[in-house]
Amino acid sequence: MATESPSSVEKVIIHLRAVGAAPRLIKDKFKISGSEKFAKVIDFLGKQLHSDSVFVYVNSAFSPNPDELVIDLFNNFGIGGKLVVNYASSMAWG
């Protein structure tokens, strides 16, 4: 039986920030298991915004691959103990 490494089950704080005309969420911070794929964050935002199309960016810089693990993004791009995820209803950055 395979065991997960301690860092993969670590909880990561996601801080969601609206960009442009995207509506703000009432709860803009939540925890997610580091072993989850980033696609889960995208799906969550789509449900919260009642939209099939949502554009997400890490640190206002790039749009990660949905298959990336949340812990990997956090370890490489986390700031102040959080992974900052900007979201928009239309493309905000190229």
MMTF fields as JSON, N, C-alpha, C and O atoms, coordinates in Angstrom:
{
  "mmtfVersion": "1.0.0",
  "mmtfProducer": "UNKNOWN",
  "numBonds": 375,
  "numAtoms": 376,
  "numGroups": 94,
  "numChains": 1,
  "numModels": 1,
  "chainsPerModel": [1],
  "groupsPerChain": [94],
  "chainIdList": ["A"],
  "bondAtomList": [4, 2, 8, 6, 12, 10, 16, 14, 20, 18, 24, 22, 28, 26, 32, 30, 36, 34, 40, 38, 44, 42, 48, 46, 52, 50, 56, 54, 60, 58, 64, 62, 68, 66, 72, 70, 76, 74, 80, 78, 84, 82, 88, 86, 92, 90, 96, 94, 100, 98, 104, 102, 108, 106, 112, 110, 116, 114, 120, 118, 124, 122, 128, 126, 132, 130, 136, 134, 140, 138, 144, 142, 148, 146, 152, 150, 156, 154, 160, 158, 164, 162, 168, 166, 172, 170, 176, 174, 180, 178, 184, 182, 188, 186, 192, 190, 196, 194, 200, 198, 204, 202, 208, 206, 212, 210, 216, 214, 220, 218, 224, 222, 228, 226, 232, 230, 236, 234, 240, 238, 244, 242, 248, 246, 252, 250, 256, 254, 260, 258, 264, 262, 268, 266, 272, 270, 276, 274, 280, 278, 284, 282, 288, 286, 292, 290, 296, 294, 300, 298, 304, 302, 308, 306, 312, 310, 316, 314, 320, 318, 324, 322, 328, 326, 332, 330, 336, 334, 340, 338, 344, 342, 348, 346, 352, 350, 356, 354, 360, 358, 364, 362, 368, 366, 372, 370],
  "bondOrderList": [1, 1, 1, 1, 1, 1, 1, 1, 1, 1, 1, 1, 1, 1, 1, 1, 1, 1, 1, 1, 1, 1, 1, 1, 1, 1, 1, 1, 1, 1, 1, 1, 1, 1, 1, 1, 1, 1, 1, 1, 1, 1, 1, 1, 1, 1, 1, 1, 1, 1, 1, 1, 1, 1, 1, 1, 1, 1, 1, 1, 1, 1, 1, 1, 1, 1, 1, 1, 1, 1, 1, 1, 1, 1, 1, 1, 1, 1, 1, 1, 1, 1, 1, 1, 1, 1, 1, 1, 1, 1, 1, 1, 1],
  "groupList": [{"groupName": "MET", "atomNameList": ["N", "CA", "C", "O"], "elementList": ["N", "C", "C", "O"], "formalChargeList": [0, 0, 0, 0], "bondAtomList": [1, 0, 2, 1, 3, 2], "bondOrderList": [1, 1, 2], "singleLetterCode": "M", "chemCompType": "L-PEPTIDE LINKING"}, {"groupName": "ALA", "atomNameList": ["N", "CA", "C", "O"], "elementList": ["N", "C", "C", "O"], "formalChargeList": [0, 0, 0, 0], "bondAtomList": [1, 0, 2, 1, 3, 2], "bondOrderList": [1, 1, 2], "singleLetterCode": "A", "chemCompType": "L-PEPTIDE LINKING"}, {"groupName": "THR", "atomNameList": ["N", "CA", "C", "O"], "elementList": ["N", "C", "C", "O"], "formalChargeList": [0, 0, 0, 0], "bondAtomList": [1, 0, 2, 1, 3, 2], "bondOrderList": [1, 1, 2], "singleLetterCode": "T", "chemCompType": "L-PEPTIDE LINKING"}, {"groupName": "GLU", "atomNameList": ["N", "CA", "C", "O"], "elementList": ["N", "C", "C", "O"], "formalChargeList": [0, 0, 0, 0], "bondAtomList": [1, 0, 2, 1, 3, 2], "bondOrderList": [1, 1, 2], "singleLetterCode": "E", "chemCompType": "L-PEPTIDE LINKING"}, {"groupName": "SER", "atomNameList": ["N", "CA", "C", "O"], "elementList": ["N", "C", "C", "O"], "formalChargeList": [0, 0, 0, 0], "bondAtomList": [1, 0, 2, 1, 3, 2], "bondOrderList": [1, 1, 2], "singleLetterCode": "S", "chemCompType": "L-PEPTIDE LINKING"}, {"groupName": "PRO", "atomNameList": ["N", "CA", "C", "O"], "elementList": ["N", "C", "C", "O"], "formalChargeList": [0, 0, 0, 0], "bondAtomList": [1, 0, 2, 1, 3, 2], "bondOrderList": [1, 1, 2], "singleLetterCode": "P", "chemCompType": "L-PEPTIDE LINKING"}, {"groupName": "VAL", "atomNameList": ["N", "CA", "C", "O"], "elementList": ["N", "C", "C", "O"], "formalChargeList": [0, 0, 0, 0], "bondAtomList": [1, 0, 2, 1, 3, 2], "bondOrderList": [1, 1, 2], "singleLetterCode": "V", "chemCompType": "L-PEPTIDE LINKING"}, {"groupName": "LYS", "atomNameList": ["N", "CA", "C", "O"], "elementList": ["N", "C", "C", "O"], "formalChargeList": [0, 0, 0, 0], "bondAtomList": [1, 0, 2, 1, 3, 2], "bondOrderList": [1, 1, 2], "singleLetterCode": "K", "chemCompType": "L-PEPTIDE LINKING"}, {"groupName": "ILE", "atomNameList": ["N", "CA", "C", "O"], "elementList": ["N", "C", "C", "O"], "formalChargeList": [0, 0, 0, 0], "bondAtomList": [1, 0, 2, 1, 3, 2], "bondOrderList": [1, 1, 2], "singleLetterCode": "I", "chemCompType": "L-PEPTIDE LINKING"}, {"groupName": "HIS", "atomNameList": ["N", "CA", "C", "O"], "elementList": ["N", "C", "C", "O"], "formalChargeList": [0, 0, 0, 0], "bondAtomList": [1, 0, 2, 1, 3, 2], "bondOrderList": [1, 1, 2], "singleLetterCode": "H", "chemCompType": "L-PEPTIDE LINKING"}, {"groupName": "LEU", "atomNameList": ["N", "CA", "C", "O"], "elementList": ["N", "C", "C", "O"], "formalChargeList": [0, 0, 0, 0], "bondAtomList": [1, 0, 2, 1, 3, 2], "bondOrderList": [1, 1, 2], "singleLetterCode": "L", "chemCompType": "L-PEPTIDE LINKING"}, {"groupName": "ARG", "atomNameList": ["N", "CA", "C", "O"], "elementList": ["N", "C", "C", "O"], "formalChargeList": [0, 0, 0, 0], "bondAtomList": [1, 0, 2, 1, 3, 2], "bondOrderList": [1, 1, 2], "singleLetterCode": "R", "chemCompType": "L-PEPTIDE LINKING"}, {"groupName": "GLY", "atomNameList": ["N", "CA", "C", "O"], "elementList": ["N", "C", "C", "O"], "formalChargeList": [0, 0, 0, 0], "bondAtomList": [1, 0, 2, 1, 3, 2], "bondOrderList": [1, 1, 2], "singleLetterCode": "G", "chemCompType": "PEPTIDE LINKING"}, {"groupName": "ASP", "atomNameList": ["N", "CA", "C", "O"], "elementList": ["N", "C", "C", "O"], "formalChargeList": [0, 0, 0, 0], "bondAtomList": [1, 0, 2, 1, 3, 2], "bondOrderList": [1, 1, 2], "singleLetterCode": "D", "chemCompType": "L-PEPTIDE LINKING"}, {"groupName": "PHE", "atomNameList": ["N", "CA", "C", "O"], "elementList": ["N", "C", "C", "O"], "formalChargeList": [0, 0, 0, 0], "bondAtomList": [1, 0, 2, 1, 3, 2], "bondOrderList": [1, 1, 2], "singleLetterCode": "F", "chemCompType": "L-PEPTIDE LINKING"}, {"groupName": "GLN", "atomNameList": ["N", "CA", "C", "O"], "elementList": ["N", "C", "C", "O"], "formalChargeList": [0, 0, 0, 0], "bondAtomList": [1, 0, 2, 1, 3, 2], "bondOrderList": [1, 1, 2], "singleLetterCode": "Q", "chemCompType": "L-PEPTIDE LINKING"}, {"groupName": "TYR", "atomNameList": ["N", "CA", "C", "O"], "elementList": ["N", "C", "C", "O"], "formalChargeList": [0, 0, 0, 0], "bondAtomList": [1, 0, 2, 1, 3, 2], "bondOrderList": [1, 1, 2], "singleLetterCode": "Y", "chemCompType": "L-PEPTIDE LINKING"}, {"groupName": "ASN", "atomNameList": ["N", "CA", "C", "O"], "elementList": ["N", "C", "C", "O"], "formalChargeList": [0, 0, 0, 0], "bondAtomList": [1, 0, 2, 1, 3, 2], "bondOrderList": [1, 1, 2], "singleLetterCode": "N", "chemCompType": "L-PEPTIDE LINKING"}, {"groupName": "TRP", "atomNameList": ["N", "CA", "C", "O"], "elementList": ["N", "C", "C", "O"], "formalChargeList": [0, 0, 0, 0], "bondAtomList": [1, 0, 2, 1, 3, 2], "bondOrderList": [1, 1, 2], "singleLetterCode": "W", "chemCompType": "L-PEPTIDE LINKING"}],
  "groupTypeList": [0, 1, 2, 3, 4, 5, 4, 4, 6, 3, 7, 6, 8, 8, 9, 10, 11, 1, 6, 12, 1, 1, 5, 11, 10, 8, 7, 13, 7, 14, 7, 8, 4, 12, 4, 3, 7, 14, 1, 7, 6, 8, 13, 14, 10, 12, 7, 15, 10, 9, 4, 13, 4, 6, 14, 6, 16, 6, 17, 4, 1, 14, 4, 5, 17, 5, 13, 3, 10, 6, 8, 13, 10, 14, 17, 17, 14, 12, 8, 12, 12, 7, 10, 6, 6, 17, 16, 1, 4, 4, 0, 1, 18, 12],
  "groupIdList": [1, 2, 3, 4, 5, 6, 7, 8, 9, 10, 11, 12, 13, 14, 15, 16, 17, 18, 19, 20, 21, 22, 23, 24, 25, 26, 27, 28, 29, 30, 31, 32, 33, 34, 35, 36, 37, 38, 39, 40, 41, 42, 43, 44, 45, 46, 47, 48, 49, 50, 51, 52, 53, 54, 55, 56, 57, 58, 59, 60, 61, 62, 63, 64, 65, 66, 67, 68, 69, 70, 71, 72, 73, 74, 75, 76, 77, 78, 79, 80, 81, 82, 83, 84, 85, 86, 87, 88, 89, 90, 91, 92, 93, 94],
  "secStructList": [7, 7, 7, 7, 7, 4, 4, 4, 1, 7, 3, 3, 3, 3, 3, 3, 3, 3, 7, 6, 6, 7, 7, 7, 7, 1, 7, 7, 3, 3, 3, 3, 3, 6, 6, 1, 5, 6, 2, 2, 2, 2, 2, 2, 2, 2, 2, 2, 2, 6, 7, 1, 7, 7, 3, 3, 3, 3, 6, 6, 6, 5, 7, 7, 7, 6, 6, 1, 5, 2, 2, 2, 2, 2, 2, 2, 2, 7, 5, 6, 6, 3, 3, 3, 3, 3, 3, 3, 1, 1, 7, 7, 7, 7],
  "xCoordList": [0.839, 0.0, 0.881, 1.79, 0.609, 1.416, 0.964, -0.227, 1.922, 1.587, 1.916, 2.855, 1.147, 1.384, 2.435, 2.522, 3.236, 4.243, 3.543, 2.448, 4.15, 3.504, 3.156, 2.137, 3.982, 3.703, 2.503, 1.856, 2.185, 1.068, -0.285, -1.29, -0.339, -1.606, -1.741, -2.745, -0.754, -0.787, -1.925, -2.181, -2.594, -3.649, -3.019, -2.081, -3.543, -3.043, -4.155, -5.307, -3.812, -4.781, -4.796, -3.763, -5.974, -6.171, -6.844, -7.88, -6.255, -6.847, -7.337, -6.534, -8.653, -9.271, -9.469, -10.021, -9.014, -9.15, -9.816, -9.359, -10.896, -11.612, -10.819, -10.151, -10.903, -10.239, -11.295, -12.185, -11.196, -12.119, -13.551, -13.824, -14.47, -15.897, -16.363, -17.56, -15.453, -15.847, -16.408, -15.854, -17.499, -18.069, -17.167, -16.504, -17.152, -16.367, -17.128, -18.356, -16.374, -16.978, -17.054, -16.179, -18.084, -18.223, -17.08, -16.46, -16.811, -15.7, -14.568, -14.649, -13.52, -12.443, -11.202, -10.208, -11.249, -10.141, -10.704, -11.724, -10.028, -10.416, -9.199, -8.181, -9.324, -8.24, -8.603, -9.762, -7.572, -7.736, -6.529, -5.431, -6.725, -5.626, -4.603, -4.968, -3.338, -2.272, -2.219, -1.647, -2.805, -2.783, -3.844, -3.875, -4.712, -5.748, -5.141, -4.141, -5.764, -5.342, -5.957, -7.016, -5.282, -5.76, -7.138, -7.878, -7.478, -8.79, -9.921, -10.992, -9.693, -10.724, -10.995, -12.14, -9.963, -10.133, -10.926, -11.819, -10.601, -11.303, -12.776, -13.651, -13.05, -14.433, -15.2, -16.356, -14.562, -15.184, -15.57, -16.684, -14.649, -14.939, -16.083, -16.952, -16.086, -17.164, -18.523, -19.499, -18.59, -19.85, -20.258, -21.428, -19.29, -19.593, -20.058, -20.909, -19.485, -19.816, -20.943, -21.359, -21.441, -22.495, -22.103, -22.875, -20.876, -20.335, -19.58, -18.903, -19.715, -18.955, -17.552, -16.652, -17.377, -16.092, -15.532, -16.104, -14.418, -13.741, -12.245, -11.691, -11.608, -10.184, -9.454, -9.778, -8.472, -7.753, -6.26, -5.685, -5.656, -4.241, -3.634, -4.289, -2.408, -1.686, -0.827, -0.037, -0.981, -0.208, -0.296, 0.68, -1.443, -1.663, -0.657, -0.406, -0.073, 1.012, 0.747, 1.017, 0.23, 0.065, -1.11, -1.556, -1.594, -2.695, -2.117, -1.626, -2.17, -1.565, -2.363, -3.557, -1.684, -2.311, -3.265, -2.886, -4.492, -5.444, -4.941, -5.418, -3.99, -3.468, -2.369, -1.915, -1.938, -0.915, -1.461, -2.637, -0.628, -1.027, -0.983, -0.082, -1.955, -2.036, -0.768, -0.274, -0.238, 0.956, 2.161, 2.996, 2.27, 3.394, 3.3, 4.304, 2.104, 1.919, 2.228, 2.883, 1.747, 1.999, 3.493, 4.006, 4.191, 5.619, 6.438, 7.452, 6.003, 6.759, 6.298, 7.1, 5.017, 4.474, 3.69, 3.127, 3.639, 2.917, 3.579, 4.802, 2.748, 3.23, 2.559, 1.334, 3.356, 2.805, 1.952, 0.972, 2.299, 1.551, 0.271, -0.515, 0.045, -1.175, -0.809, 0.244, -1.689, -1.588, -2.636, -3.835, -2.183, -3.095, -3.561, -2.757, -4.88, -5.495, -6.42, -7.417, -6.071, -6.912, -7.863, -7.483, -9.095, -10.068, -10.828, -11.031, -11.25, -11.966, -13.001, -12.903, -14.0, -15.021, -14.632, -15.268, -13.588, -13.025, -11.513, -11.003, -10.79, -9.346, -8.778, -9.072, -7.965, -7.431, -5.975, -5.579, -5.199, -3.792, -3.519, -4.169, -2.554, -2.223, -1.409, -1.033],
  "yCoordList": [-1.176, 0.0, 1.235, 1.358, 2.151, 3.369, 4.365, 4.501, 5.045, 6.082, 7.428, 7.557, 8.423, 9.764, 10.441, 10.211, 11.285, 12.011, 13.062, 13.502, 13.475, 14.456, 15.756, 16.37, 16.192, 17.466, 17.379, 18.394, 16.182, 16.065, 16.113, 16.415, 15.823, 15.873, 17.175, 17.387, 18.021, 19.308, 20.158, 20.144, 20.885, 21.792, 23.092, 23.601, 23.62, 24.866, 25.903, 25.61, 27.109, 28.21, 28.866, 29.315, 28.915, 29.568, 30.909, 30.966, 31.986, 33.32, 33.732, 33.94, 33.851, 34.179, 35.687, 36.317, 36.255, 37.702, 37.935, 37.43, 38.704, 39.032, 40.044, 40.917, 39.915, 40.832, 41.383, 40.654, 42.654, 43.272, 43.249, 43.601, 42.831, 42.837, 41.554, 41.385, 40.662, 39.415, 39.728, 40.557, 39.072, 39.326, 38.8, 37.774, 39.504, 39.061, 37.983, 38.001, 37.05, 35.994, 36.45, 37.176, 36.032, 36.384, 35.763, 36.421, 34.494, 33.814, 33.706, 32.917, 34.496, 34.539, 33.739, 33.741, 33.06, 32.206, 30.856, 30.782, 29.791, 28.454, 27.543, 27.868, 26.401, 25.42, 24.251, 23.851, 23.714, 22.558, 21.652, 22.128, 20.377, 19.424, 19.673, 19.885, 19.646, 19.855, 18.789, 19.015, 17.624, 16.537, 16.699, 15.92, 17.698, 17.945, 18.623, 19.335, 18.388, 19.059, 20.448, 20.686, 21.372, 22.746, 22.807, 23.773, 21.798, 21.737, 21.84, 22.361, 21.351, 21.428, 22.885, 23.246, 23.715, 25.144, 25.801, 26.609, 25.454, 26.011, 25.61, 26.446, 24.347, 23.866, 24.57, 24.953, 24.741, 25.436, 26.86, 27.307, 27.563, 28.94, 28.981, 29.849, 28.058, 28.015, 27.834, 28.466, 26.97, 26.747, 27.975, 28.355, 28.595, 29.767, 30.956, 31.741, 31.069, 32.19, 31.846, 32.693, 30.597, 30.125, 30.381, 30.927, 29.969, 30.213, 28.982, 28.296, 28.722, 27.634, 28.096, 27.281, 29.405, 29.961, 30.887, 31.934, 30.479, 31.313, 31.279, 30.221, 32.425, 32.53, 32.705, 33.599, 31.851, 31.885, 32.093, 31.614, 32.819, 33.153, 33.042, 33.354, 32.606, 32.567, 33.815, 34.086, 34.583, 35.803, 36.799, 37.492, 36.883, 37.805, 37.614, 38.544, 36.421, 36.233, 35.179, 35.425, 34.022, 32.942, 32.069, 32.045, 31.353, 30.425, 29.015, 28.506, 28.382, 27.052, 25.967, 26.117, 24.885, 23.709, 23.117, 22.977, 22.768, 22.184, 20.904, 20.546, 20.213, 18.97, 19.19, 18.23, 20.429, 20.728, 20.435, 20.679, 19.924, 19.725, 21.057, 21.868, 21.273, 22.516, 22.719, 23.842, 21.65, 21.778, 22.223, 22.974, 21.772, 22.191, 23.676, 24.389, 24.14, 25.568, 26.392, 27.431, 25.912, 26.624, 26.682, 27.739, 25.555, 25.516, 26.437, 26.985, 26.606, 27.431, 28.881, 29.768, 29.135, 30.475, 31.033, 32.123, 30.312, 30.791, 32.027, 32.165, 32.921, 34.161, 34.301, 34.229, 34.501, 34.729, 33.582, 33.813, 32.359, 31.205, 30.915, 30.065, 31.617, 31.429, 31.309, 31.776, 30.68, 30.675, 31.654, 31.418, 32.752, 33.786, 33.403, 33.231, 33.273, 32.923, 34.062, 34.343, 34.711, 35.766, 35.115, 34.178, 35.604, 35.044, 36.153, 37.231, 35.869, 36.853, 36.14, 34.938, 36.903, 36.324, 36.445, 35.836, 37.228, 37.315, 37.354, 37.605, 37.107, 37.036, 38.361, 39.432, 38.266, 39.471, 39.723, 40.863, 38.673, 38.781, 37.762, 36.718, 38.064, 37.149, 36.054, 35.183],
  "zCoordList": [0.0, 0.0, 0.0, 0.82, -0.924, -1.025, 0.03, 0.313, 0.596, 1.569, 0.97, 0.184, 1.339, 0.84, 1.696, 2.902, 1.047, 1.805, 2.657, 2.306, 3.774, 4.649, 3.938, 4.254, 2.977, 2.316, 1.388, 1.132, 0.874, -0.059, 0.641, -0.002, 1.94, 2.655, 3.456, 4.136, 3.375, 4.056, 3.491, 2.287, 4.356, 3.923, 3.453, 4.066, 2.362, 1.786, 1.866, 1.546, 2.29, 2.322, 0.95, 0.451, 0.348, -0.949, -0.679, -0.018, -1.191, -1.068, -2.449, -3.359, -2.609, -3.888, -3.996, -3.095, -5.107, -5.342, -6.692, -7.718, -6.68, -7.91, -8.724, -8.171, -10.046, -10.967, -11.916, -12.355, -12.225, -13.175, -12.675, -11.527, -13.549, -13.235, -12.545, -12.312, -12.22, -11.546, -10.158, -9.436, -9.786, -8.464, -7.352, -7.505, -6.256, -5.1, -4.349, -4.269, -3.804, -2.997, -1.548, -1.076, -0.85, 0.556, 1.349, 2.185, 1.079, 1.74, 0.72, -0.221, 0.908, -0.086, 0.311, -0.416, 1.448, 1.861, 2.282, 2.967, 1.867, 2.295, 2.25, 1.638, 2.908, 2.941, 2.044, 1.94, 1.397, 0.529, 0.723, 1.014, 0.566, 0.695, -0.413, -1.569, -0.052, -1.014, -2.081, -3.147, -1.821, -2.796, -3.88, -4.833, -3.747, -4.752, -5.977, -5.881, -7.127, -8.347, -8.388, -7.806, -9.084, -9.184, -9.854, -9.662, -10.624, -11.268, -10.245, -10.557, -9.037, -7.997, -7.61, -7.337, -7.585, -7.298, -8.428, -8.175, -9.668, -10.825, -10.794, -11.022, -10.517, -10.44, -9.327, -9.512, -8.176, -7.046, -7.444, -7.172, -8.083, -8.502, -9.513, -9.431, -10.456, -11.441, -10.791, -11.196, -9.782, -9.071, -8.266, -8.258, -7.586, -6.773, -7.624, -7.206, -8.812, -9.702, -10.677, -11.468, -10.621, -11.527, -12.974, -13.763, -13.302, -14.633, -15.129, -14.363, -16.425, -17.032, -17.401, -17.601, -17.489, -17.913, -16.835, -16.531, -16.276, -15.281, -15.597, -15.897, -15.527, -15.802, -14.478, -13.697, -14.229, -12.96, -13.189, -14.166, -12.263, -12.344, -10.95, -9.955, -10.883, -9.618, -9.545, -10.45, -8.459, -8.219, -9.369, -9.656, -10.03, -11.147, -12.266, -13.033, -12.374, -13.322, -14.394, -15.569, -14.02, -14.994, -14.61, -13.462, -15.608, -15.402, -15.34, -16.348, -14.178, -14.046, -14.755, -15.016, -15.056, -15.638, -14.601, -13.438, -14.989, -14.036, -13.37, -12.293, -13.99, -13.423, -12.384, -11.762, -12.185, -11.181, -9.787, -9.516, -8.922, -7.533, -6.797, -7.014, -5.934, -5.17, -4.33, -4.228, -3.73, -2.884, -3.692, -3.187, -4.943, -5.783, -6.109, -6.071, -6.428, -6.695, -5.448, -5.523, -4.302, -3.048, -2.727, -2.359, -2.862, -2.543, -3.441, -3.011, -4.681, -5.622, -5.694, -5.983, -5.436, -5.649, -4.47, -4.57, -3.357, -2.183, -1.592, -1.606, -1.073, -0.458, 0.901, 1.003, 1.94, 3.272, 3.779, 4.488, 3.433, 3.913, 3.15, 3.567, 2.021, 1.222, -0.247, -0.68, -1.001, -2.453, -2.954, -2.807, -3.547, -4.037, -5.435, -6.351, -5.579, -6.861, -7.271, -6.606, -8.375, -8.935, -9.927, -10.628, -9.99, -10.923, -11.611, -11.053, -12.844, -13.648, -14.502, -14.749, -14.952, -15.817, -17.29, -18.151, -17.583, -18.931, -18.783, -17.691, -19.872, -19.804, -19.278, -19.81, -18.231, -17.604, -18.001, -18.243, -18.064, -18.438, -19.522, -19.581, -20.385, -21.484, -21.014, -21.799]
}
